Amino acid sequence: MKSDVADIVNKAENTLRLSLAALGLETVEGRYVLILADQPDQLESGLFLPDLDQDSQDPEVALVVATPSPNTLGVEVGEFVLIEAYMGSKFEFDGREYVSVFAESILSRITGVPAIAV
């Protein structure tokens, strides 16, 4: 599991070079902007994970890329969080897909994973 998280962190570090603010996108009305983490379909051991039911209600891992002001949760840009499944509004900006959620949709901060400079 730790290697899967490390893979997600490495992929995010390699693909994120500009912050949303630098691109001209700022959050409004208490929304957090996130990038959903890709879930691996094969483990390092070579085991393939089954394609789960599309209606799964499992929470999703996401990377925080923009926070509102005031930031009521204290979640910082570059940290990973767990959010409720199917919450928020998905949108595309500058060729990348994002999801915008309210604080109530963020279930927890994921600790033990280094934050990423976004």
SVG drawing of the C-alpha trace seen along z (x, -y; Angstrom):
<svg xmlns="http://www.w3.org/2000/svg" viewBox="-24 -35 32 46">
<polyline fill="none" stroke="black" stroke-width="0.4" points="0.0,0.0 2.8,-2.4 4.4,-1.9 1.0,-2.7 0.9,-6.0 4.5,-6.7 3.6,-6.1 0.7,-8.6 3.0,-11.1 5.7,-10.7 3.1,-11.0 1.7,-14.1 5.1,-15.7 6.0,-15.0 2.8,-16.4 2.2,-19.5 4.4,-22.4 2.2,-25.4 -0.3,-26.4 -3.8,-27.3 -3.3,-30.8 -0.4,-31.2 -2.8,-30.0 -5.4,-32.6 -7.9,-30.4 -8.9,-31.2 -11.5,-29.5 -14.6,-31.2 -17.4,-30.7 -15.5,-28.2 -14.6,-25.7 -11.4,-23.6 -10.0,-22.6 -8.6,-19.1 -7.1,-16.7 -8.4,-13.1 -5.5,-10.7 -5.4,-7.8 -6.1,-4.5 -3.7,-1.8 -5.2,1.1 -2.2,3.3 -0.2,3.7 3.6,3.7 3.4,7.5 1.8,7.9 -1.7,8.6 -4.5,6.9 -7.2,5.2 -10.7,5.9 -12.7,3.3 -15.1,2.3 -18.7,1.4 -19.1,-2.1 -21.7,-2.8 -19.1,-2.2 -19.5,-4.7 -15.9,-4.4 -14.1,-7.7 -11.6,-9.0 -8.0,-10.3 -7.4,-13.8 -4.6,-16.3 -5.4,-19.8 -4.3,-22.4 -6.3,-25.5 -7.9,-26.5 -10.4,-29.2 -9.8,-32.2 -10.5,-31.7 -9.3,-28.2 -11.5,-26.7 -10.1,-23.2 -6.4,-24.2 -5.7,-21.9 -2.8,-23.2 -2.1,-23.1 0.0,-20.0 -1.6,-17.8 -3.7,-14.7 -7.2,-14.4 -10.0,-11.8 -13.3,-13.0 -16.7,-11.6 -17.4,-9.7 -19.2,-11.6 -19.0,-15.0 -18.2,-18.3 -18.2,-19.7 -15.7,-18.4 -14.2,-20.8 -11.3,-21.1 -8.9,-24.0 -5.8,-24.3 -6.0,-20.7 -6.3,-19.1 -9.4,-17.8 -10.2,-19.2 -12.9,-18.8 -14.2,-21.6 -15.7,-20.7 -17.0,-22.3 -15.3,-21.7 -18.1,-19.3 -17.0,-16.9 -13.5,-16.5 -13.5,-13.6 -9.9,-13.7 -6.4,-14.8 -4.0,-11.9 -0.9,-12.0 2.3,-10.1 2.5,-11.2 4.8,-14.1 3.1,-17.2 3.8,-18.2 4.9,-21.7 2.2,-22.8"/>
</svg>
